[in-house]
Amino acid sequence: MFGLAILFGSVVGFALGLTGGGGGVFAVPLLVYGLAVAPREAVGISLAAVGGTALFGAVPRLLRGDVELRTGILFAVAGMIGAPVGSYLLTLIPEQVLLLMFATLMSVVAQRMWAKAKNPSLPSGVCITESQVGRDPSACQRDEDGKLRLTSRCARLLILVGLMTGVLSGMFGVGGGFVIVPALVLFSGMAIHRAVATSLFVIVLISISGVASHLTNGNALSLETTLQFLVGGFEGMWLGGIVAKRLKGPTLQKTFSVAVVLVAAFVIFKAMVN
C-alpha cells in the first residue's frame, strides 16, 4: 500500500507536469481501483493531493509575478463557494452513478485535449484591446497595458465559470485546470503562460475549500494516503516537466487523451459490472 500510493501519486503528478493540466482526473480511478479506497474518500484525497501539488507549482510562479492576482482571487472566491455545493451533491449521489459521471467527465477532458492537439491555436481567445479597431468578442476587455477592465459583465462571467469549476472540483476531486486555463484565456483575454500560473493559484484555494467541505460533511480522509500521494505527486510533476521539454506538445496531448479514454472505459466497465 505504501509504495503503491506514492507510485500512483507520481502518475498524477507526472501527467500534470507533462500536460500542464488535467492530470487530476487519474487520481480517483487510481485510488478506487488501485488502492481500494471508497469513491467518496477518494474524492477528498484527490482534492488534497491535487491542491498540494498545485501549490508546489504555484509558489515559484507567484514569486515571479506570473499570477494575475485580481482575476485569480475573483475566480477562486467563486470556486470556493461552488466547491461546498459540489461536496454536498456528492453525498446525494450513489457511488456507482458517481463513477459513471466521473468517467463522462474524463471523456470530455480527453476530447478537449485531443482537439487542442489537432489545432494548437485553440484556445486562442486573446481579447482585442480598447485601442484596436473591432468589437471585442468576449465579455472582458484589456487596456493597452494588458490590464483587465473588470466591468460588471466581465465579473459576472468570471464568477459564473468559477462557480462551475468549484462544483466540479467538489464533486469529482479534480483541480479543474482543464476548465480554468481555457476559461481565463477565452473569457478574460489572459496570456496562456499567465493563465497556467493563475490556474494553479486558483486550484490551491478551491482545493482548500473542497477539502474543508469534504470533512465538514463527515466524509473520511486518510492523512497517511494523502501525504504519500503528495510525495509521489511532487516527484512526478518534476519528472513530467523534464520530459515535457523534450517532446512536442501535440504528441503529449494526444497521448494523454488516449490514456484518459482508456481509464474512462475501465471505470465505466467496473461500475457496470459492480
C-alpha positions in Angstrom: 0.0 0.0 0.0 2.8 2.4 0.9 4.7 2.0 -2.3 1.5 2.0 -4.5 0.2 5.3 -3.0 3.5 7.0 -3.9 3.6 5.4 -7.3 0.0 6.4 -8.1 0.7 9.9 -6.8 3.6 10.2 -9.1 1.4 9.1 -12.1 -0.9 12.0 -11.3 2.0 14.5 -10.8 3.7 13.3 -14.0 0.5 13.9 -16.0 0.2 17.4 -14.5 3.8 18.2 -15.3 3.6 16.7 -18.7 0.4 18.4 -20.0 0.1 21.4 -17.7 -3.4 20.4 -16.5 -5.9 17.6 -16.4 -3.8 15.1 -14.5 -6.1 15.1 -11.6 -8.7 13.0 -13.5 -6.4 10.0 -12.9 -6.4 10.3 -9.1 -9.9 9.0 -8.3 -9.7 5.9 -10.5 -6.2 5.0 -9.2 -7.4 5.4 -5.6 -10.6 3.5 -6.1 -9.3 0.6 -8.2 -5.7 0.6 -7.3 -5.8 1.2 -3.5 -9.4 0.1 -2.8 -10.4 3.5 -1.4 -14.1 4.2 -1.2 -15.2 6.6 -4.0 -16.2 9.4 -1.7 -13.0 9.2 0.3 -11.0 9.1 -2.9 -12.6 12.4 -3.9 -11.3 14.1 -0.7 -7.8 12.6 -1.1 -7.7 13.6 -4.7 -8.7 17.2 -3.8 -6.0 17.4 -1.1 -3.3 15.8 -3.3 -4.1 17.9 -6.4 -4.2 21.1 -4.3 -0.9 20.4 -2.7 0.7 19.6 -6.0 -0.7 22.8 -7.5 0.8 24.7 -4.5 4.2 23.2 -5.4 3.9 24.7 -8.9 2.1 28.0 -7.9 4.5 29.4 -5.3 7.5 30.0 -7.7 5.2 31.4 -10.3 3.6 33.7 -7.7 7.1 34.9 -6.6 8.0 35.6 -10.3 4.8 37.7 -10.7 3.2 35.4 -13.3 0.0 35.1 -11.3 -2.7 37.7 -12.1 -3.9 38.1 -8.5 -7.0 40.2 -9.0 -8.5 37.9 -11.6 -7.3 34.8 -9.8 -8.8 35.8 -6.5 -12.2 36.6 -8.1 -12.2 33.3 -9.9 -11.1 31.4 -6.8 -13.6 33.0 -4.4 -16.4 31.9 -6.8 -14.8 28.4 -7.0 -14.6 28.2 -3.2 -18.3 28.9 -3.0 -19.0 26.3 -5.6 -16.8 23.6 -4.0 -19.0 23.0 -0.9 -22.0 22.7 -3.3 -20.2 20.0 -5.2 -19.2 18.3 -1.9 -22.9 18.4 -0.8 -24.1 17.0 -4.1 -21.5 14.2 -3.7 -23.3 12.9 -0.6 -26.6 12.6 -2.5 -25.2 10.6 -5.4 -24.9 6.7 -5.3 -21.3 5.7 -5.7 -21.9 3.7 -8.9 -23.6 6.8 -10.5 -20.7 9.0 -9.3 -18.1 6.8 -11.0 -20.2 6.8 -14.3 -20.4 10.6 -14.1 -16.7 10.8 -13.4 -16.0 8.7 -16.5 -18.1 11.0 -18.6 -16.1 14.0 -17.3 -12.9 12.2 -18.2 -14.2 11.7 -21.7 -14.9 15.4 -22.0 -11.4 16.2 -20.8 -9.9 13.8 -23.4 -11.9 15.3 -26.2 -10.8 18.8 -25.3 -7.2 17.8 -25.1 -7.3 15.9 -28.4 -9.0 18.9 -30.2 -6.3 21.3 -28.8 -3.6 18.9 -30.0 -5.0 18.9 -33.6 -5.3 22.7 -33.5 -2.6 24.1 -31.2 -4.1 27.6 -31.6 -7.1 26.6 -29.5 -7.9 28.2 -27.3 -6.5 31.5 -28.6 -9.2 33.9 -27.5 -6.9 36.8 -26.5 -9.2 39.8 -26.2 -8.9 42.8 -28.5 -7.6 45.8 -26.5 -9.5 49.0 -26.3 -7.2 50.8 -28.7 -7.7 48.3 -31.5 -10.4 48.6 -34.1 -13.1 46.0 -33.9 -15.6 44.8 -31.3 -14.3 42.7 -28.5 -15.9 39.2 -28.9 -15.5 38.4 -25.2 -17.2 39.8 -22.1 -13.9 41.1 -20.8 -11.5 43.7 -22.3 -7.9 44.7 -21.6 -6.3 48.1 -22.0 -3.1 48.8 -23.9 -1.0 47.7 -20.9 -2.8 44.4 -20.8 -4.7 45.2 -17.6 -8.1 43.6 -17.3 -11.0 46.1 -17.2 -13.2 44.4 -14.6 -16.6 45.5 -15.7 -19.8 44.1 -14.1 -20.4 42.0 -17.1 -16.9 40.6 -17.1 -17.0 39.9 -13.3 -20.4 38.1 -13.7 -18.9 35.8 -16.4 -15.8 35.0 -14.4 -17.8 34.3 -11.3 -20.2 32.0 -13.1 -17.3 30.0 -14.6 -15.5 30.0 -11.2 -18.7 28.6 -9.6 -19.0 25.8 -12.2 -15.3 24.9 -11.7 -15.8 24.8 -7.9 -18.8 22.5 -8.2 -16.8 20.1 -10.5 -13.9 20.1 -8.0 -16.1 19.4 -5.0 -17.9 16.6 -6.8 -15.1 14.8 -8.5 -11.9 15.8 -6.7 -10.3 17.3 -9.7 -8.4 20.6 -9.7 -10.3 22.0 -12.6 -7.2 23.2 -14.5 -8.7 21.8 -17.8 -11.6 24.2 -17.3 -9.8 27.1 -15.6 -6.9 27.6 -18.2 -9.1 27.9 -21.3 -11.7 29.9 -19.4 -9.1 32.5 -18.3 -7.7 32.7 -21.9 -11.0 32.8 -23.7 -13.1 34.9 -21.3 -10.5 37.2 -19.7 -8.0 37.5 -22.6 -5.2 36.4 -20.4 -1.9 35.2 -22.0 -1.5 31.4 -21.8 1.6 31.4 -19.5 -0.2 33.7 -17.1 -3.4 31.6 -17.3 -1.5 28.4 -16.3 0.2 30.2 -13.4 -3.1 31.8 -12.3 -4.9 28.5 -12.7 -2.5 26.8 -10.3 -3.1 29.6 -7.7 -6.9 29.2 -8.1 -6.7 25.4 -7.8 -4.9 25.7 -4.5 -7.7 27.9 -3.0 -10.6 25.8 -4.4 -9.0 22.6 -3.2 -8.7 24.1 0.4 -12.4 24.9 0.3 -13.3 21.5 -1.2 -11.3 19.5 1.4 -12.8 21.6 4.2 -16.3 20.9 2.9 -15.5 17.2 2.4 -14.5 16.9 6.1 -17.4 19.0 7.3 -19.9 16.7 5.5 -18.5 13.8 7.6 -16.5 12.1 4.8 -13.4 10.2 5.7 -9.9 11.3 4.6 -6.8 9.2 5.2 -4.0 11.6 6.1 -1.4 8.8 5.5 -2.6 8.0 2.0 -2.9 11.8 1.2 0.7 12.5 2.3 2.1 9.6 0.3 0.1 10.7 -2.8 1.5 14.2 -2.4 5.1 12.9 -2.2 4.6 11.0 -5.4 2.9 14.0 -6.9 5.9 16.2 -6.3 8.3 13.7 -7.8 6.0 13.1 -10.8 5.5 16.8 -11.6 9.3 17.4 -11.5 9.9 14.4 -13.9 6.9 15.3 -16.1 8.3 18.8 -16.5 11.6 17.5 -17.7 10.1 15.0 -20.2 7.7 17.7 -21.5 10.6 19.9 -22.6 11.9 17.0 -24.8 8.6 16.1 -26.6 6.3 18.1 -28.8 3.1 19.5 -27.2 0.6 17.9 -29.6 2.1 14.5 -29.2 1.9 14.8 -25.4 -1.7 15.9 -25.5 -2.8 13.1 -27.9 -1.0 10.5 -25.7 -2.7 12.0 -22.6 -6.1 11.9 -24.3 -5.8 8.3 -25.3 -4.8 7.4 -21.7 -7.7 9.2 -20.3 -10.2 7.5 -22.7 -8.8 4.1 -21.7 -9.1 4.8 -18.0 -12.7 6.2 -18.5 -13.6 3.0 -20.4 -12.2 0.9 -17.5 -14.1 3.0 -14.9 -17.4 2.5 -16.9 -16.8 -1.2 -17.2 -16.1 -1.7 -13.5 -19.0 0.5 -12.5 -21.4 -1.5 -14.7 -20.0 -4.9 -13.6 -20.3 -3.9 -9.9 
